[in-house]
Amino acid sequence: MRITVKTFRLLTTCGGPALCGLLLMSCADAPPDFRADPVSEQAGTPRLELGKEYPLPDEAAHIKEISDLFTGMSERKYPPGVRPMRRDAHTKAHGCVKAELTVPPQVPERARVGLFKAASTHPAWIRYSNAFSSIDSDGKIDVRGMAIKVMGVEGEKLLEAEKLEQTQDFLLINTNVFFSPNTSEYVKFSREYESQADILGVQLMARAGYNPQSMANMFRTLASQGGGGPEWLSDHPNPGNREQRILQESKLLNATGNPSGNTPEFQRAQARLKGMSPALTAKEIQQQTQRRQPTGTSGRAVNVAPPSGSYRTYQPSNGMRVAVPANWDPVQSAGNAVTYAPQGAYFSGDNGGSAFTHGVEVGVAQGTGDLQRDTNSLLRNFAQSNPDLQQSGRARNESVAGRSGITVDLANVSEVTGQAEYISLSTTELRNGGLLYVIGVAPRTEAGTYQDAFRRIRQNIQVADR
């Protein structure tokens, strides 16, 4: 791959990333201030010098606030023991390619600065990415990034920590502008967003017949305890005068007369939440992810006996009984899930990951009471550690553990064999709000042999929660 200044110039016209145009100072349609146009000076606008920063008032304080915000978010998302710690933005990379940047001799005089001062060729690396902070499907609408690191660039750099580095970075996105022009607007945007969320919360409470005074009381309590609040609030910038704004919105909605406190409905909601299974900790989520990491055995041949016609019953937890083919055994138990597989179908990798080519996993996940939504959430969770996972056909209603459930057929590529595999995911709600799930796995070529076994297992699970 070969990159030239012409390629950059095409990217920095009106249809390309504004940030790159600002960095290169070579975009024909760039604002006058950045083109050092004498006309701007004549109009009363101070002429800006290349290679000189013009910090805004309080910029250092704003940078610290933004840095603390994202540092706190990352530390809570990845506490000690949860690794790897991923980037807070542009987390998913599509690839990193080796490139070469060529500066031709035809660079316009006004753009001959720094790297573009003279004709030259430099090795470079390019990272393509999605902007979102989690690893999602590429089909999801998102900003795309293109980060270029040019090597062998001489000269003193602006950043103190990289003053003597022989590299230069160019950051591109596929939108015309960045959503915030400077640090001041970035902080203001964060605070305004939080304020709007507060107002929406007041409106929802009033619409549901509750008195938003309780919401104001919560923030008053947090302020009286030092203003910091619990960890889950510390990554939400305080817009200021929070309590007063909530009370003002309540009066405008005439909602101050609505009931507050422990209403019967609120007490029932509390009772249901208390009866739910405890939510997974960050460490437990990490452990489940590690169980699905690649085992490093791709391409291995696997031969196992077909499912036995007779069944053996196991009791993985109090109140649950699972019957599986007699030639299957429980091969792994972690958290709220147990895997049953025939001999020769379960594999462990050197990195702590594991996988099975034939068998089922029966587990319980946190639920919300909405079966369709919880099933979709579970699918998204599995897709993060199985990038080749795809849905085959539509979900169907089916009996699971003697109650209404959902079954979805999926297609995947086995981490062990490297071949196509068939997966069935079935879910149903438990009385305590948990989500019971059953995952059946078999090679695509053997799906017909295993489908009946998967169906029998999920339909005959016994759960004593009524």
Long-range contacts (C-beta under 8 A, 24 or more apart in sequence): 1-97, 1-98, 1-99, 1-100, 1-126, 2-99, 2-100, 2-102, 3-99, 3-100, 3-101, 3-102, 3-124, 3-126, 3-148, 4-101, 4-102, 4-103, 4-104, 5-102, 5-103, 5-104, 5-107, 5-116, 6-104, 8-170, 11-172, 14-176, 15-176, 16-172, 16-176, 17-172, 17-173, 17-174, 17-175, 17-176, 18-175, 18-176, 18-177, 18-178, 19-171, 19-172, 19-173, 19-178, 20-170, 20-171, 20-172, 23-170, 23-171, 24-111, 24-116, 24-170, 25-50, 25-110, 25-111, 25-113, 26-107, 26-108, 26-110, 26-111, 26-116, 35-110, 36-110, 50-113, 51-113, 51-114, 51-158, 53-158, 56-182, 56-183, 56-184, 58-184, 59-182, 59-183, 59-184, 62-183, 62-184, 62-186, 62-187, 63-183, 65-187, 65-237, 66-183, 66-186, 66-187, 66-190, 69-190, 69-235, 69-237, 72-234, 72-235, 73-235, 76-231, 76-232, 76-234, 76-235, 77-282, 78-282, 79-282, 79-283, 81-282, 81-283, 81-286, 82-282, 82-283, 82-285, 82-286, 83-286, 86-135, 87-133, 88-133, 89-131, 89-132, 89-133, 90-129, 90-130, 90-131, 90-145, 90-147, 91-129, 91-130, 91-132, 91-133, 91-134, 91-135, 92-129, 92-130, 92-132, 92-134, 92-135, 92-136, 93-127, 93-128, 93-129, 94-128, 94-129, 94-130, 94-138, 95-127, 95-128, 96-125, 96-126, 96-127, 96-128, 97-125, 97-126, 97-128, 98-123, 98-124, 98-125, 99-123, 99-124, 99-125, 99-126, 99-148, 100-124, 101-148, 101-150, 114-153, 114-155, 114-168, 115-150, 115-153, 115-168, 122-150, 122-151, 122-152, 122-153, 123-150, 123-151, 123-152, 124-148, 124-149, 124-150, 124-151, 125-149, 125-151, 131-173, 134-384, 135-384, 136-380, 137-383, 143-173, 143-174, 143-175, 144-173, 144-174, 145-171, 145-172, 145-173, 145-174, 146-172, 146-173, 146-174, 147-171, 147-172, 148-172, 187-237, 190-237, 191-237, 191-238, 191-239, 191-240, 192-239, 194-236, 194-237, 194-238, 194-239, 195-239, 195-242, 195-245, 198-239, 198-242, 198-245, 198-246, 198-249, 199-245, 199-246, 199-249, 202-246, 202-249, 202-250, 202-253, 202-255, 203-249, 203-253, 205-255, 205-258, 206-250, 206-253, 206-255, 206-258, 209-258, 209-259, 210-255, 210-258, 210-259, 210-260, 210-263, 211-250, 211-255, 211-256, 211-257, 211-258, 211-259, 211-260, 212-246, 212-247, 212-249, 212-250, 212-253, 212-255, 212-256, 212-258, 213-247, 213-250, 213-256, 213-260, 214-260, 214-261, 215-246, 216-242, 216-243, 216-246, 216-247, 216-250, 219-243, 219-246, 272-369, 272-433, 273-433, 275-431, 275-432, 275-433, 276-366, 276-367, 276-432, 276-433, 276-434, 277-336, 277-364, 277-366, 277-432, 277-433, 277-434, 279-366, 280-335, 280-365, 280-366, 284-335, 287-334, 287-335, 288-334, 288-335, 288-337, 289-384, 289-385, 290-352, 290-353, 291-332, 291-334, 291-353, 291-354, 292-353, 292-354, 292-355, 292-382, 292-385, 292-386, 293-349, 293-351, 293-352, 293-353, 293-385, 294-349, 294-351, 294-353, 294-355, 294-415, 295-347, 295-348, 295-349, 295-351, 295-353, 295-354, 295-355, 295-415, 295-416, 296-349, 296-350, 296-351, 296-353, 297-347, 297-349, 297-355, 297-415, 297-416, 298-414, 298-415, 298-416, 298-417, 298-418, 299-417, 299-418, 300-347, 300-416, 300-417, 301-417, 302-344, 302-345, 302-357, 302-358, 302-416, 302-417, 302-443, 303-344, 304-342, 304-343, 304-344, 304-345, 304-357, 304-358, 305-342, 305-343, 306-446, 306-449, 307-342, 307-449, 307-450, 307-453, 311-456, 314-338, 314-340, 316-362, 319-463, 319-464, 319-465, 320-461, 320-462, 320-463, 320-464, 321-461, 321-462, 322-362, 322-457, 322-461, 323-456, 323-457, 323-460, 323-461, 324-360, 324-453, 324-457, 325-453, 328-359, 331-356, 331-359, 335-363, 336-363, 336-364, 336-365, 337-361, 337-362, 337-363, 337-364, 338-362, 338-363, 347-416, 353-415, 355-414, 355-415, 355-416, 356-441, 357-414, 357-416, 357-417, 357-421, 357-441, 357-442, 357-443, 358-441, 358-442, 358-443, 358-446, 358-450, 359-440, 359-441, 360-438, 360-439, 360-440, 360-441, 360-454, 360-457, 361-437, 361-438, 361-439, 361-441, 362-436, 362-437, 362-438, 362-457, 362-461, 363-436, 363-437, 363-439, 364-430, 364-434, 364-435, 364-436, 364-437, 365-434, 365-435, 365-437, 366-433, 366-434, 366-435, 367-429, 367-430, 367-433, 367-434, 367-435, 368-433, 369-429, 369-433, 371-404, 371-405, 371-406, 371-427, 371-428, 371-429, 371-435, 372-406, 374-427, 374-429, 374-435, 375-406, 375-408, 375-425, 375-427, 375-435, 378-425, 378-427, 378-435, 378-437, 379-408, 379-425, 382-425, 382-439, 386-412, 388-412, 388-413, 389-423, 398-426, 398-458, 398-459, 399-459, 400-426, 400-427, 400-428, 400-436, 400-438, 400-458, 400-459, 400-461, 401-428, 401-436, 401-458, 401-459, 401-461, 401-462, 401-463, 402-459, 402-461, 402-462, 402-463, 403-428, 403-429, 404-428, 405-458, 407-458, 411-444, 414-443, 417-443, 419-443, 419-444, 419-445, 420-444, 420-445, 422-446, 422-447, 422-450, 422-451, 424-451, 424-454, 426-454, 426-458, 430-463, 430-465, 431-465, 431-466, 432-465, 436-461, 436-463
